[in-house]
Amino acid sequence: MMHTKTSATVQKIANKFSCWLRLTTRTYRNYLSKIDFNIINVNLTELENALLKSWSKETSYCPNEWNELNPSFGQCAITALIVNDYFGGDIVWSEALLPSGQKISHFFNVIDGKEVDLTRSQFPEGTTIPEGVEKKKAFTSTRDYLMSYEDKNSRYAVLKEKVRNSLINQQK
């Protein structure tokens, strides 16, 4: 009798493990399918160069105000998403204070405890950007919060493809 009970317990554990293994394997495969192995060995400078070549009116939050003299203008949220794709870390938000006193919402990254802001150049000299904080509202992360906006999603998709192509061309 004891033997049957032990076998049933072992069987239940084996079934749970098997289910977990299938789910984990499926998740791992989904994750791997999103990785572009052509550009996996990218450093921050290479990514920054690719972004600089890829920013455009089409990817700017303010397309009517974007120009080639200030290519990072209106690109902060989607650039933070791209940097997060390649280097992980956190996406944070801050309210930039311009010398004129105007306040502007700004997103950037924190990677291994260090601030990485590839769109800071969009602001005039004398702009103050306080330490970033998470801005997630009802979402689990700032990334999820940003991706909840359709306009950011479409601009992100365009920039992601442009950056990918630029990185592949850089490595040829």
BATORNU-217887 format. One record per residue: residue number from 1; x, y, z of N, C-alpha, C in turn. Coordinates in Angstrom, 3 decimals. Atoms other than C-alpha are relative to their C-alpha. Example, Ala and Ser with C-alpha at 12.3 -4.5 7.8 and 13.67 -1.06 7.14 Angstrom:
BEGIN
num->1&nx->0.890&ny->-1.190&nz->0.000&cax->12.300&cay->-4.500&caz->7.800&cx->0.900&cy->1.200&cz->0.000
num->2&nx->-0.820&ny->-1.190&nz->-0.060&cax->13.670&cay->-1.060&caz->7.140&cx->-0.770&cy->1.090&cz->0.730
***
This chain:
BEGIN
num->1&nx->0.828&ny->-1.186&nz->0.000&cax->0.000&cay->0.000&caz->0.000&cx->0.874&cy->1.252&cz->0.000
num->2&nx->-0.918&ny->-1.126&nz->-0.074&cax->2.805&cay->2.381&caz->0.897&cx->0.685&cy->0.205&cz->-1.346
num->3&nx->-0.685&ny->-0.044&nz->1.278&cax->4.501&cay->1.528&caz->-2.388&cx->-0.856&cy->0.694&cz->-1.065
num->4&nx->0.911&ny->-0.602&nz->0.972&cax->1.443&cay->2.536&caz->-4.458&cx->-0.126&cy->1.501&cz->0.240
num->5&nx->0.122&ny->-1.412&nz->-0.339&cax->1.094&cay->5.843&caz->-2.611&cx->1.268&cy->0.757&cz->-0.412
num->6&nx->-1.265&ny->-0.616&nz->0.376&cax->4.782&cay->6.627&caz->-3.155&cx->0.096&cy->0.117&cz->-1.518
num->7&nx->-0.028&ny->-0.027&nz->1.464&cax->4.503&cay->5.737&caz->-6.852&cx->-0.906&cy->1.087&cz->-0.550
num->8&nx->0.933&ny->-1.030&nz->0.446&cax->1.486&cay->8.021&caz->-7.246&cx->0.597&cy->1.390&cz->0.235
num->9&nx->-0.631&ny->-1.283&nz->-0.310&cax->3.370&cay->10.885&caz->-5.558&cx->1.129&cy->0.286&cz->-0.984
num->10&nx->-1.088&ny->-0.150&nz->0.957&cax->6.401&cay->10.325&caz->-7.743&cx->-0.553&cy->0.317&cz->-1.389
num->11&nx->0.626&ny->-0.233&nz->1.307&cax->4.142&cay->10.239&caz->-10.820&cx->-0.520&cy->1.433&cz->-0.104
num->12&nx->0.494&ny->-1.377&nz->-0.002&cax->2.505&cay->13.547&caz->-9.839&cx->1.149&cy->0.991&cz->-0.171
num->13&nx->-1.176&ny->-0.872&nz->0.101&cax->5.909&cay->15.170&caz->-9.403&cx->0.571&cy->-0.052&cz->-1.411
num->14&nx->-0.524&ny->0.165&nz->1.357&cax->7.091&cay->13.749&caz->-12.720&cx->-0.882&cy->0.734&cz->-1.017
num->15&nx->0.921&ny->-0.691&nz->0.907&cax->3.970&cay->15.092&caz->-14.482&cx->0.170&cy->1.515&cz->0.095
num->16&nx->-0.194&ny->-1.442&nz->-0.179&cax->4.451&cay->18.558&caz->-12.969&cx->1.317&cy->0.443&cz->-0.615
num->17&nx->-1.305&ny->-0.336&nz->0.561&cax->8.126&cay->18.566&caz->-13.941&cx->-0.058&cy->-0.023&cz->-1.527
num->18&nx->0.124&ny->0.124&nz->1.451&cax->7.278&cay->17.425&caz->-17.464&cx->-0.737&cy->1.213&cz->-0.581
num->19&nx->0.752&ny->-1.175&nz->0.436&cax->4.712&cay->20.223&caz->-17.813&cx->0.878&cy->1.246&cz->0.081
num->20&nx->-0.892&ny->-1.144&nz->-0.171&cax->7.197&cay->22.786&caz->-16.451&cx->1.079&cy->0.009&cz->-1.085
num->21&nx->-1.054&ny->0.101&nz->0.999&cax->9.895&cay->21.511&caz->-18.820&cx->-0.516&cy->0.389&cz->-1.382
num->22&nx->0.583&ny->-0.370&nz->1.296&cax->7.574&cay->21.827&caz->-21.844&cx->-0.210&cy->1.509&cz->-0.089
num->23&nx->0.232&ny->-1.448&nz->-0.004&cax->6.591&cay->25.392&caz->-20.871&cx->1.308&cy->0.767&cz->-0.074
num->24&nx->-1.296&ny->-0.670&nz->-0.015&cax->10.178&cay->26.382&caz->-20.152&cx->0.673&cy->-0.109&cz->-1.356
num->25&nx->-0.610&ny->0.214&nz->1.312&cax->11.414&cay->24.904&caz->-23.428&cx->-0.685&cy->0.874&cz->-1.046
num->26&nx->0.745&ny->-0.827&nz->0.939&cax->8.654&cay->26.696&caz->-25.348&cx->0.393&cy->1.478&cz->0.178
num->27&nx->-0.390&ny->-1.392&nz->-0.280&cax->9.500&cay->30.018&caz->-23.650&cx->1.414&cy->0.262&cz->-0.498
num->28&nx->-1.391&ny->-0.143&nz->0.426&cax->13.213&cay->29.508&caz->-24.317&cx->0.093&cy->0.074&cz->-1.520
num->29&nx->-0.001&ny->-0.037&nz->1.470&cax->12.546&cay->28.762&caz->-27.983&cx->-0.552&cy->1.328&cz->-0.513
num->30&nx->0.557&ny->-1.291&nz->0.404&cax->10.357&cay->31.884&caz->-28.272&cx->1.023&cy->1.103&cz->0.193
num->31&nx->-1.026&ny->-0.998&nz->-0.271&cax->13.124&cay->33.954&caz->-26.691&cx->1.106&cy->-0.082&cz->-1.048
num->32&nx->-1.066&ny->0.173&nz->0.985&cax->15.771&cay->32.505&caz->-29.011&cx->-0.422&cy->0.457&cz->-1.387
num->33&nx->0.455&ny->-0.405&nz->1.331&cax->13.619&cay->33.177&caz->-32.065&cx->0.016&cy->1.515&cz->-0.164
num->34&nx->-0.014&ny->-1.460&nz->0.068&cax->13.661&cay->36.905&caz->-31.189&cx->1.408&cy->0.564&cz->-0.072
num->35&nx->-1.381&ny->-0.462&nz->0.018&cax->17.450&cay->37.108&caz->-31.043&cx->0.524&cy->-0.044&cz->-1.427
num->36&nx->-0.604&ny->-0.046&nz->1.320&cax->19.172&cay->38.194&caz->-34.228&cx->1.487&cy->-0.313&cz->0.177
num->37&nx->-1.367&ny->0.431&nz->-0.237&cax->22.395&cay->36.237&caz->-34.122&cx->1.014&cy->0.698&cz->-0.908
num->38&nx->-0.910&ny->-0.761&nz->0.849&cax->23.834&cay->38.393&caz->-36.920&cx->0.593&cy->1.200&cz->0.731
num->39&nx->-0.432&ny->-1.239&nz->-0.653&cax->24.157&cay->41.336&caz->-34.527&cx->0.092&cy->-0.150&cz->1.511
num->40&nx->-0.017&ny->0.222&nz->-1.441&cax->24.508&cay->39.784&caz->-31.098&cx->1.224&cy->0.621&cz->0.682
num->41&nx->-1.213&ny->-0.567&nz->-0.591&cax->28.057&cay->41.103&caz->-30.523&cx->0.133&cy->1.476&cz->-0.345
num->42&nx->0.032&ny->-1.427&nz->0.267&cax->27.316&cay->44.817&caz->-30.543&cx->0.425&cy->0.737&cz->1.266
num->43&nx->-0.324&ny->-0.822&nz->-1.164&cax->28.901&cay->47.384&caz->-28.273&cx->-0.835&cy->1.278&cz->-0.057
num->44&nx->0.852&ny->-1.182&nz->-0.108&cax->27.243&cay->50.603&caz->-27.143&cx->0.337&cy->1.050&cz->-1.056
num->45&nx->-0.400&ny->-0.970&nz->1.027&cax->29.235&cay->52.781&caz->-29.559&cx->-0.568&cy->-0.383&cz->-1.359
num->46&nx->0.562&ny->0.462&nz->1.274&cax->28.164&cay->50.645&caz->-32.530&cx->-1.513&cy->0.224&cz->-0.032
num->47&nx->1.444&ny->-0.219&nz->-0.054&cax->24.545&cay->50.821&caz->-31.389&cx->-0.316&cy->1.487&cz->-0.130
num->48&nx->0.210&ny->-1.445&nz->0.082&cax->24.786&cay->54.586&caz->-30.924&cx->0.177&cy->0.499&cz->-1.438
num->49&nx->-0.210&ny->-0.375&nz->1.406&cax->26.183&cay->54.979&caz->-34.469&cx->-1.164&cy->-0.443&cz->-0.875
num->50&nx->1.142&ny->0.509&nz->0.771&cax->23.385&cay->52.815&caz->-35.861&cx->-1.254&cy->0.832&cz->0.261
num->51&nx->1.147&ny->-0.841&nz->-0.338&cax->20.788&cay->54.879&caz->-34.007&cx->0.099&cy->1.353&cz->-0.705
num->52&nx->-0.223&ny->-1.306&nz->0.628&cax->22.274&cay->58.130&caz->-35.293&cx->-0.354&cy->-0.043&cz->-1.492
num->53&nx->0.308&ny->0.158&nz->1.427&cax->21.964&cay->56.839&caz->-38.868&cx->-1.485&cy->-0.325&cz->-0.233
num->54&nx->1.361&ny->0.514&nz->0.151&cax->18.442&cay->55.502&caz->-38.226&cx->-1.088&cy->0.971&cz->0.438
num->55&nx->1.014&ny->-0.956&nz->-0.446&cax->16.666&cay->58.370&caz->-36.454&cx->-0.484&cy->0.808&cz->-1.190
num->56&nx->0.581&ny->-0.746&nz->1.115&cax->14.323&cay->60.201&caz->-38.766&cx->-1.275&cy->0.692&cz->0.452
num->57&nx->1.286&ny->-0.649&nz->-0.235&cax->11.208&cay->62.313&caz->-38.976&cx->-1.059&cy->-1.054&cz->0.315
num->58&nx->0.956&ny->1.097&nz->-0.141&cax->9.283&cay->59.046&caz->-39.236&cx->0.042&cy->-0.639&cz->1.394
num->59&nx->-0.123&ny->0.645&nz->-1.312&cax->10.601&cay->57.797&caz->-35.874&cx->-0.104&cy->0.992&cz->1.159
num->60&nx->0.066&ny->-1.024&nz->-1.041&cax->10.359&cay->61.101&caz->-33.964&cx->-1.412&cy->0.146&cz->0.570
num->61&nx->1.272&ny->-0.275&nz->-0.676&cax->7.616&cay->61.776&caz->-31.420&cx->-0.619&cy->1.291&cz->-0.539
num->62&nx->0.446&ny->-1.298&nz->0.547&cax->7.389&cay->65.279&caz->-32.909&cx->0.521&cy->0.142&cz->-1.429
num->63&nx->-0.557&ny->0.005&nz->1.357&cax->7.884&cay->64.715&caz->-36.660&cx->0.078&cy->1.379&cz->-0.648
num->64&nx->-0.019&ny->-1.336&nz->0.617&cax->7.061&cay->68.325&caz->-37.600&cx->1.111&cy->0.874&cz->0.550
num->65&nx->-1.084&ny->-0.785&nz->-0.602&cax->9.809&cay->69.625&caz->-35.287&cx->1.368&cy->-0.663&cz->-0.191
num->66&nx->-1.248&ny->0.732&nz->0.172&cax->12.449&cay->67.002&caz->-36.160&cx->0.790&cy->0.580&cz->-1.171
num->67&nx->-0.852&ny->-0.371&nz->1.131&cax->15.414&cay->67.964&caz->-38.323&cx->1.356&cy->-0.693&cz->0.139
num->68&nx->-1.283&ny->0.712&nz->0.034&cax->18.802&cay->66.530&caz->-39.299&cx->1.067&cy->0.632&cz->0.886
num->69&nx->-0.961&ny->-0.653&nz->-0.892&cax->20.644&cay->69.078&caz->-37.135&cx->-0.152&cy->-0.484&cz->1.445
num->70&nx->0.266&ny->0.531&nz->-1.336&cax->19.060&cay->67.522&caz->-34.026&cx->-0.700&cy->-1.355&cz->-0.156
num->71&nx->0.638&ny->1.270&nz->0.349&cax->18.452&cay->63.881&caz->-35.030&cx->-0.598&cy->-0.771&cz->1.174
num->72&nx->0.537&ny->0.740&nz->-1.143&cax->17.781&cay->62.612&caz->-31.480&cx->-1.289&cy->0.625&cz->0.542
num->73&nx->1.193&ny->-0.692&nz->-0.474&cax->14.869&cay->65.045&caz->-31.062&cx->-1.235&cy->-0.894&cz->-0.106
num->74&nx->1.235&ny->0.790&nz->-0.024&cax->11.721&cay->63.170&caz->-30.014&cx->0.209&cy->-1.501&cz->-0.116
num->75&nx->-0.324&ny->1.415&nz->0.190&cax->13.469&cay->59.782&caz->-30.069&cx->0.211&cy->-0.767&cz->1.321
num->76&nx->-0.472&ny->0.588&nz->-1.263&cax->14.011&cay->59.101&caz->-26.332&cx->-0.689&cy->-1.316&cz->0.368
num->77&nx->0.704&ny->1.211&nz->-0.453&cax->11.297&cay->56.506&caz->-25.571&cx->0.368&cy->-1.211&cz->-0.853
num->78&nx->-0.285&ny->1.162&nz->0.854&cax->11.892&cay->54.298&caz->-28.591&cx->1.483&cy->-0.348&cz->-0.015
num->79&nx->-1.431&ny->0.286&nz->-0.108&cax->15.656&cay->54.662&caz->-28.295&cx->0.280&cy->-0.779&cz->1.281
num->80&nx->-0.158&ny->0.740&nz->-1.255&cax->15.455&cay->53.522&caz->-24.665&cx->-0.458&cy->-1.452&cz->-0.165
num->81&nx->0.467&ny->1.370&nz->0.272&cax->13.483&cay->50.482&caz->-25.875&cx->1.055&cy->-0.788&cz->-0.778
num->82&nx->-1.028&ny->0.664&nz->0.818&cax->16.160&cay->49.660&caz->-28.482&cx->1.228&cy->-0.326&cz->0.852
num->83&nx->-1.155&ny->0.240&nz->-0.872&cax->19.003&cay->50.048&caz->-25.961&cx->-0.318&cy->-1.154&cz->0.950
num->84&nx->0.436&ny->1.084&nz->-0.886&cax->17.042&cay->47.785&caz->-23.607&cx->-0.003&cy->-1.344&cz->-0.720
num->85&nx->-0.034&ny->1.244&nz->0.792&cax->16.714&cay->45.195&caz->-26.394&cx->1.403&cy->-0.605&cz->-0.031
num->86&nx->-1.372&ny->0.469&nz->0.185&cax->20.485&cay->44.968&caz->-26.787&cx->0.783&cy->-0.177&cz->1.295
num->87&nx->-0.834&ny->0.011&nz->-1.198&cax->21.798&cay->45.593&caz->-23.281&cx->-0.754&cy->-0.261&cz->1.295
num->88&nx->0.765&ny->0.254&nz->-1.210&cax->18.960&cay->44.908&caz->-20.850&cx->-0.023&cy->1.222&cz->0.895
num->89&nx->0.063&ny->-1.105&nz->-0.954&cax->18.905&cay->47.000&caz->-17.700&cx->-1.419&cy->0.494&cz->0.166
num->90&nx->1.313&ny->-0.600&nz->-0.252&cax->16.053&cay->49.331&caz->-16.869&cx->-0.200&cy->1.218&cz->-0.884
num->91&nx->0.387&ny->-1.245&nz->0.651&cax->14.207&cay->52.038&caz->-18.743&cx->-0.592&cy->0.869&cz->1.096
num->92&nx->0.487&ny->-0.914&nz->-1.035&cax->13.595&cay->55.060&caz->-16.533&cx->-0.506&cy->1.290&cz->-0.633
num->93&nx->0.606&ny->-1.253&nz->0.438&cax->11.738&cay->58.352&caz->-16.810&cx->0.442&cy->1.133&cz->0.917
num->94&nx->-0.287&ny->-1.195&nz->-0.769&cax->12.584&cay->61.855&caz->-15.703&cx->-0.655&cy->1.176&cz->-0.710
num->95&nx->0.540&ny->-1.202&nz->0.610&cax->11.278&cay->65.326&caz->-16.317&cx->1.147&cy->0.969&cz->-0.213
num->96&nx->-1.107&ny->-0.902&nz->0.340&cax->13.939&cay->67.336&caz->-18.128&cx->-0.462&cy->1.445&cz->0.186
num->97&nx->0.293&ny->-1.413&nz->-0.207&cax->14.037&cay->70.985&caz->-17.123&cx->0.893&cy->0.814&cz->-0.923
num->98&nx->-0.735&ny->-0.805&nz->0.975&cax->15.050&cay->73.222&caz->-20.034&cx->0.395&cy->1.336&cz->0.623
num->99&nx->-0.410&ny->-1.308&nz->-0.518&cax->16.883&cay->76.512&caz->-19.440&cx->-1.143&cy->1.029&cz->0.008
num->100&nx->1.152&ny->-0.910&nz->0.080&cax->13.620&cay->78.284&caz->-20.408&cx->-0.999&cy->-0.225&cz->1.133
num->101&nx->0.936&ny->0.344&nz->-1.066&cax->11.862&cay->76.612&caz->-17.458&cx->-1.026&cy->-1.037&cz->-0.430
num->102&nx->0.921&ny->1.003&nz->0.516&cax->9.861&cay->74.273&caz->-19.698&cx->0.420&cy->-1.391&cz->0.477
num->103&nx->-0.259&ny->1.380&nz->-0.426&cax->9.556&cay->70.667&caz->-18.461&cx->-0.446&cy->-0.943&cz->-1.107
num->104&nx->0.280&ny->0.958&nz->1.069&cax->9.696&cay->67.768&caz->-20.912&cx->0.241&cy->-1.412&cz->0.518
num->105&nx->-0.131&ny->1.412&nz->-0.370&cax->9.136&cay->64.067&caz->-20.298&cx->1.166&cy->-0.617&cz->-0.766
num->106&nx->-1.197&ny->0.572&nz->0.627&cax->12.307&cay->62.078&caz->-20.993&cx->0.248&cy->-1.419&cz->0.525
num->107&nx->-0.308&ny->1.393&nz->-0.344&cax->13.146&cay->58.337&caz->-21.050&cx->1.440&cy->-0.312&cz->-0.370
num->108&nx->-1.360&ny->0.450&nz->0.274&cax->16.601&cay->56.760&caz->-20.876&cx->0.239&cy->-1.307&cz->0.748
num->109&nx->-0.303&ny->1.323&nz->-0.557&cax->18.355&cay->53.638&caz->-19.592&cx->0.931&cy->0.074&cz->1.200
num->110&nx->-0.968&ny->0.248&nz->-1.057&cax->20.167&cay->52.447&caz->-16.499&cx->0.451&cy->-1.445&cz->-0.190
num->111&nx->-0.567&ny->1.324&nz->0.251&cax->22.488&cay->49.517&caz->-17.210&cx->1.119&cy->-0.232&cz->1.005
num->112&nx->-0.990&ny->0.306&nz->-1.047&cax->24.500&cay->47.909&caz->-14.405&cx->0.239&cy->1.204&cz->0.915
num->113&nx->-0.084&ny->-1.131&nz->-0.921&cax->23.741&cay->50.932&caz->-12.224&cx->0.490&cy->1.295&cz->-0.618
num->114&nx->-0.515&ny->-1.205&nz->0.665&cax->25.027&cay->53.428&caz->-14.812&cx->-1.041&cy->0.556&cz->-0.971
num->115&nx->0.921&ny->-0.669&nz->0.899&cax->22.920&cay->55.972&caz->-16.663&cx->0.537&cy->-0.045&cz->-1.429
num->116&nx->-0.332&ny->-0.006&nz->1.427&cax->22.925&cay->55.531&caz->-20.447&cx->-1.111&cy->0.786&cz->-0.698
num->117&nx->0.984&ny->-0.879&nz->0.626&cax->21.166&cay->58.386&caz->-22.242&cx->0.513&cy->0.401&cz->-1.380
num->118&nx->-0.486&ny->-0.248&nz->1.358&cax->21.732&cay->58.298&caz->-25.992&cx->-0.752&cy->1.115&cz->-0.721
num->119&nx->0.739&ny->-1.096&nz->0.637&cax->19.231&cay->61.090&caz->-26.697&cx->0.111&cy->1.313&cz->0.787
num->120&nx->-0.183&ny->-1.217&nz->-0.801&cax->20.434&cay->63.688&caz->-24.186&cx->0.339&cy->1.200&cz->-0.888
num->121&nx->-0.419&ny->-1.086&nz->0.896&cax->21.835&cay->65.722&caz->-27.092&cx->-1.179&cy->0.750&cz->-0.624
num->122&nx->1.166&ny->-0.701&nz->0.555&cax->18.279&cay->66.649&caz->-28.141&cx->-0.319&cy->1.287&cz->0.772
num->123&nx->0.304&ny->-1.152&nz->-0.852&cax->18.175&cay->69.179&caz->-25.287&cx->1.079&cy->1.068&cz->-0.106
num->124&nx->-0.997&ny->-1.075&nz->0.047&cax->19.854&cay->72.578&caz->-25.248&cx->0.937&cy->-0.061&cz->1.201
num->125&nx->-0.966&ny->-0.083&nz->-1.094&cax->22.920&cay->73.206&caz->-23.121&cx->-0.670&cy->0.679&cz->1.195
num->126&nx->0.598&ny->-0.561&nz->-1.204&cax->21.950&cay->73.966&caz->-19.531&cx->-1.249&cy->-0.727&cz->0.459
num->127&nx->1.161&ny->0.797&nz->-0.400&cax->19.124&cay->71.418&caz->-19.414&cx->0.380&cy->-0.881&cz->1.185
num->128&nx->-0.206&ny->0.855&nz->-1.171&cax->18.826&cay->69.598&caz->-16.093&cx->-0.897&cy->-1.219&cz->-0.132
num->129&nx->0.773&ny->1.232&nz->0.037&cax->17.762&cay->65.970&caz->-16.104&cx->0.217&cy->-0.723&cz->1.337
num->130&nx->-0.125&ny->0.682&nz->-1.292&cax->17.091&cay->64.592&caz->-12.608&cx->0.148&cy->-1.513&cz->-0.169
num->131&nx->-0.133&ny->1.454&nz->0.008&cax->17.734&cay->60.957&caz->-11.723&cx->-1.307&cy->-0.631&cz->-0.464
num->132&nx->1.177&ny->0.660&nz->0.539&cax->15.368&cay->58.651&caz->-13.549&cx->-0.666&cy->-0.944&cz->0.991
num->133&nx->0.796&ny->0.921&nz->-0.810&cax->12.616&cay->56.616&caz->-11.930&cx->-0.856&cy->-0.847&cz->-0.936
num->134&nx->0.908&ny->0.817&nz->0.794&cax->10.360&cay->53.850&caz->-13.143&cx->-1.292&cy->0.773&cz->-0.239
num->135&nx->1.313&ny->-0.563&nz->0.314&cax->7.202&cay->55.022&caz->-14.871&cx->-0.788&cy->-1.129&cz->-0.629
num->136&nx->0.672&ny->1.189&nz->0.506&cax->4.997&cay->52.004&caz->-15.159&cx->-1.511&cy->0.019&cz->0.173
num->137&nx->1.440&ny->-0.089&nz->-0.287&cax->1.545&cay->53.059&caz->-13.912&cx->-0.511&cy->-1.385&cz->0.369
num->138&nx->0.575&ny->1.302&nz->-0.355&cax->-0.489&cay->49.814&caz->-13.914&cx->0.766&cy->-1.170&cz->-0.622
num->139&nx->-0.770&ny->1.025&nz->0.698&cax->2.161&cay->47.902&caz->-15.876&cx->1.138&cy->-0.521&cz->0.876
num->140&nx->-1.063&ny->0.600&nz->-0.808&cax->4.967&cay->45.680&caz->-14.596&cx->1.349&cy->0.678&cz->-0.177
num->141&nx->-1.282&ny->-0.670&nz->0.244&cax->7.750&cay->47.809&caz->-16.095&cx->-0.233&cy->1.246&cz->-0.847
num->142&nx->0.066&ny->-1.183&nz->0.852&cax->8.449&cay->51.102&caz->-17.824&cx->-0.080&cy->-0.429&cz->-1.463
num->143&nx->0.044&ny->0.520&nz->1.369&cax->9.047&cay->49.092&caz->-21.002&cx->-1.433&cy->-0.368&cz->-0.392
num->144&nx->1.382&ny->0.398&nz->0.286&cax->5.557&cay->47.566&caz->-20.806&cx->-0.909&cy->1.229&cz->-0.104
num->145&nx->0.770&ny->-1.253&nz->0.053&cax->4.120&cay->51.021&caz->-20.108&cx->0.193&cy->0.673&cz->-1.365
num->146&nx->-0.272&ny->-0.632&nz->1.292&cax->5.832&cay->52.462&caz->-23.216&cx->-0.630&cy->-0.783&cz->-1.152
num->147&nx->0.521&ny->0.837&nz->1.087&cax->4.775&cay->49.522&caz->-25.381&cx->-1.531&cy->-0.031&cz->-0.035
num->148&nx->1.465&ny->-0.025&nz->-0.013&cax->1.135&cay->50.077&caz->-24.390&cx->-0.562&cy->1.094&cz->-0.919
num->149&nx->0.430&ny->-1.079&nz->0.897&cax->1.013&cay->53.106&caz->-26.719&cx->0.230&cy->-0.403&cz->-1.450
num->150&nx->-0.077&ny->0.435&nz->1.395&cax->0.257&cay->52.293&caz->-30.337&cx->1.000&cy->0.812&cz->-0.819
num->151&nx->-0.920&ny->-0.834&nz->0.781&cax->2.208&cay->55.265&caz->-31.735&cx->1.456&cy->-0.348&cz->0.310
num->152&nx->-1.369&ny->0.379&nz->-0.362&cax->5.342&cay->54.279&caz->-29.796&cx->0.337&cy->-1.363&cz->-0.587
num->153&nx->-0.209&ny->1.335&nz->0.563&cax->4.935&cay->50.676&caz->-30.920&cx->0.361&cy->0.068&cz->-1.473
num->154&nx->-0.278&ny->-0.063&nz->1.441&cax->4.847&cay->51.615&caz->-34.591&cx->1.327&cy->0.710&cz->-0.273
num->155&nx->-1.286&ny->-0.684&nz->0.184&cax->7.766&cay->54.078&caz->-34.310&cx->1.153&cy->-0.901&cz->0.433
num->156&nx->-1.007&ny->0.946&nz->-0.486&cax->9.720&cay->51.478&caz->-32.309&cx->0.289&cy->-1.071&cz->-1.059
num->157&nx->-0.181&ny->1.042&nz->1.021&cax->9.151&cay->48.832&caz->-35.004&cx->0.818&cy->0.529&cz->-1.181
num->158&nx->-0.742&ny->-0.604&nz->1.113&cax->10.422&cay->51.192&caz->-37.722&cx->1.464&cy->0.202&cz->0.400
num->159&nx->-1.378&ny->-0.258&nz->-0.441&cax->13.493&cay->52.229&caz->-35.697&cx->0.760&cy->-1.304&cz->0.212
num->160&nx->-0.654&ny->1.294&nz->-0.257&cax->14.247&cay->48.651&caz->-34.656&cx->0.520&cy->-0.612&cz->-1.307
num->161&nx->-0.406&ny->0.563&nz->1.293&cax->14.368&cay->47.526&caz->-38.295&cx->1.137&cy->0.804&cz->-0.627
num->162&nx->-1.065&ny->-0.854&nz->0.545&cax->16.488&cay->50.509&caz->-39.383&cx->1.325&cy->-0.253&cz->0.728
num->163&nx->-1.201&ny->0.238&nz->-0.800&cax->18.956&cay->49.915&caz->-36.528&cx->0.584&cy->-1.367&cz->-0.332
num->164&nx->-0.452&ny->1.359&nz->0.339&cax->19.135&cay->46.202&caz->-37.295&cx->0.750&cy->0.010&cz->-1.334
num->165&nx->-0.640&ny->-0.057&nz->1.315&cax->19.940&cay->46.896&caz->-40.948&cx->1.317&cy->0.768&cz->0.055
num->166&nx->-1.226&ny->-0.788&nz->-0.136&cax->22.513&cay->49.526&caz->-40.018&cx->1.106&cy->-0.811&cz->0.675
num->167&nx->-0.992&ny->0.813&nz->-0.708&cax->24.255&cay->47.162&caz->-37.592&cx->0.547&cy->-1.116&cz->-0.891
num->168&nx->-0.448&ny->1.056&nz->0.918&cax->24.372&cay->44.379&caz->-40.165&cx->0.957&cy->0.583&cz->-1.039
num->169&nx->-0.878&ny->-0.650&nz->0.977&cax->25.875&cay->46.807&caz->-42.692&cx->1.333&cy->0.418&cz->0.615
num->170&nx->-1.239&ny->-0.383&nz->-0.702&cax->28.438&cay->48.027&caz->-40.105&cx->0.943&cy->-1.185&cz->0.133
num->171&nx->-0.818&ny->1.188&nz->-0.261&cax->29.622&cay->44.470&caz->-39.562&cx->0.468&cy->-0.691&cz->-1.274
num->172&nx->-0.440&ny->0.605&nz->1.276&cax->30.123&cay->43.681&caz->-43.259&cx->1.392&cy->0.466&cz->-0.363
***
